[in-house]
Amino acid sequence: METTKPIIAILGGTGKEGPGLALRWAKAGYQVIIGSRQPEKAENTAQAINQQLGLNTVIGMENPAAAHQADICVLTVVQSAHQEAILSVRAALQASAKDRLHNPPILVDATARVDFRNPLPPAPPAAARLAQDWLGDNVPVVAAFQTAPANALRDLDQPIHSDILVCTDNLEAAEKVIRLAQDGGMNAYYAGGLDNAIVVEGLTALLISLNKYYHVKTASVRISGVPTNPVEK
């Protein structure tokens, strides 16, 4: 059983989705690190989150340093920055995994390779599968949070009506990410192996289309008929 909450680094955490996730996890008592290519942007975002929540626990730093300190890294970058972001933290994650053989860091990849201007499902392999190939087997990769609406994440006064689909080849990592989502106010479900994440990326194309047609920003995915208990090994 875990006795302390893991340290969370949100890589590329100054964009649309990252600050909302950071708000929710910092409020839930997690130590959160905002990562960015530009440390000043990371520090400014961290300061804004601390001020909103009345805390001083959120800090900002460059992506590689953030990745090295974290137990769980959540990548929230635009699709065009995906490969560059992964490769920029690869050495830090691999070094951390080597130091912690029995508790390696987890990379959660929230990338959906869908163009907002012309939302179509991407071709395989999934972004998270590419990340796993680039990082190697010692760093478990989990695909999650692709369908979480950024606007809803930032609104702490309202419950978030969005369920998270978790895809990974590592069930222990899946359990940790499901718990993380639940602590952020979301239901989460294990949805199969890492290659299934290509389907979740495709769902974002549908959500973008829904948002455009209905003039909203909060279209999301809900799951019914399945218990919300954490996945069992």
N, C-alpha and C positions, 0 to 999 in steps of 0.2 A: 504494500500500500504506500502511496505517496504521502509524505508528511508535510511537504511544502509545495507551493505552487511553482511550476516551471517558469523560468525567465523567458519572456516572449520578445523577439525582435521582429519588427515589421519592416521588411526591406522594400525600399521604394515607398516608404510610408508617408510621403508628403503629398500624394496624389488624391484621387477621389475616394477610393475605398479604404485606404490605410488608416487615416485619422479616425474614421467611424469605428473600425475594429479596435483601435487603440483606446478610444474613449470607453468602450464597453468593457474591455478587459482590465483597464486601469481601475475603473469603478468597481469591478469584481474582486479587486485586491491583488492582481498580478503586477509584477514589476515589468514594465514595458519599455523597450528601447525602440526609438524611431530611427530607422536607417535611411540614408540617402547618399547619392553621389556627392552632394554638396552638404557638408556638415552644418553650415549656417542654416540651411533650410530645415534640416532635421532638428536642430536646437530650437528654432522658432516654432515649429509645429509642436514639439514637446512642451514648450513653455505655454502655448495656447491651451493645450489639453490640461496641463496642471492648473492653470487659472480657471478653466471652466469647471473642473471637479474639486477645486480647493485642495490639491495635492502637491507634492514635490517629488513624486516617485518616477515620473516619466522623464527619460533623458534622450538626447539625440546625439548621433555620431555617424561616421561614414559606414556604408554597408558592410565592408569586410570586418571592421571592428565589432559592429553590432552582431554579425553572424557568429563571430568567435565566442562571444559572451553568452549567447542564448542557448536554451534547451530546445526551443521550438522557434523556427524562423518561418514567417509568413510572407511570401513574395507577392506584392501587389503592384506590379508594374504594367504599363501598356504593352501590347503584344510586340511592338517594334523594339522594345528594350529587353525582351525576355532572355535571349541568349547572352547578351552582354552582361546582364545582371547576374545570371547564374555563374558565368565564368569568372566574374569579378569576386565572387565569394567562395569559389570552389576550394581554393587552397585553405581558407579559414575553416570551412566545414570539414574538410578531410583531415586537417590537423586536429580539430576538436574530436572527431570520431576516433582517431588514433589514440588520443589521450583518454577517451571514455569508451572503451570497447564494449562494456555491458550496458551503457546508457548513451548511445550516440545521439547527436542532435538530429532533429527532424526538420526537413524542409517541406512546408505546405505551399503548394503552387496554386495560386488563385487565378492564373492566367487563362483567359479565354481569347483565342485567336480569331476574333470576329471584328470585321470592319463596321463601325457604326453607320457609315454612309451607305453601305450595301450589305446588310447583315445576312450572311450565308454560313451554314455549318462548315467548319474547317475540315480539311482532309487529314486522316491519320498520318503519323502517330500523334497522340495527345501531347500537349505541351508538357504535362507532368512526366510522361514517358521520356521525352527528350531530356528533361532535367535529370531524370534518374540515370540515363545513359551518360550524360556529361559528368555527373557527380560520382558515379560508381556505386557499387552495391553496399558499401559501408555507411552511406548516408541515406536513410529511408526517406522516400519522397511520397507525399500524400497530396492528392488533388482535392481541393475543397474551396468553398466560398466564391466560386465563379459566378453564381447566380444571386448572391446577396446584394440587394439594391443599396448603393452608396448613400442615397438620400435617407433611406430608412435607418441605416446604421447610425447616422449622425443624430437622429432624433431620439434622445434618451427619455423623453416624456411619453412616448408611445411604445407599446409592445411591437416587436418586429414580427410580421407575419411572413416569415421566410424560412423554409426548411433547407438544410444543407446536406448535399449528397457528398459522401466521403468515399473516394476511390484510392486504393493502395494495395500493394502486395504484402504489406506488413500489418497484421491484425493488431499487434500491440500498439503500433503507431496510430492505427485507426481509432483505438479506444481513447488515446490521449487527445486526439483532435476532436472527437465527438464530445468529450468532456469540456474541451475549450469552447466549442460552439455553444454548448448548453450554458456555460457560465456567462457567455455573452448574450444570453436571452433567446437563443435559437434552438429548435429541435434539429438533430442531425442523425443521419442514417448511413450505415455502411452499405455501399452500392456496388461492391465487387472490386475486382483487381484494377490496377493502374490503367490498363488499356481501355477500360470502360469510361474513363474520363473524357474521351473524345465525344461521347454522347452528351455529357454535361456541358462541354463547350458548345455543342450544337444547340442546346437548350437556350443558351444566352442569345443566339440569333433570334429565336422565337420571342424571348422577353424584350429584346430591343424593338422588334417589329410591333409587339403589343404596346409598348410605351409610345412609339411614334403614332400609331393609329388612334389610340385612345387618349393621347395627349397627357400622359402621366409619366412618372419617373420611378414608380415603385412596383412594377410587375414582378412577381416572384413565383417560386415553385413551392407547392404544398404536397405532402405525402399523406395518404390515408390508408387505413387497414393494416398498419404495421406498428407494433409497440415502440415506444421511444426509449426503452432501456438501452444502456450501453452495450455494444457488441460483445459477445462472449467468445473466448478463445476456443 
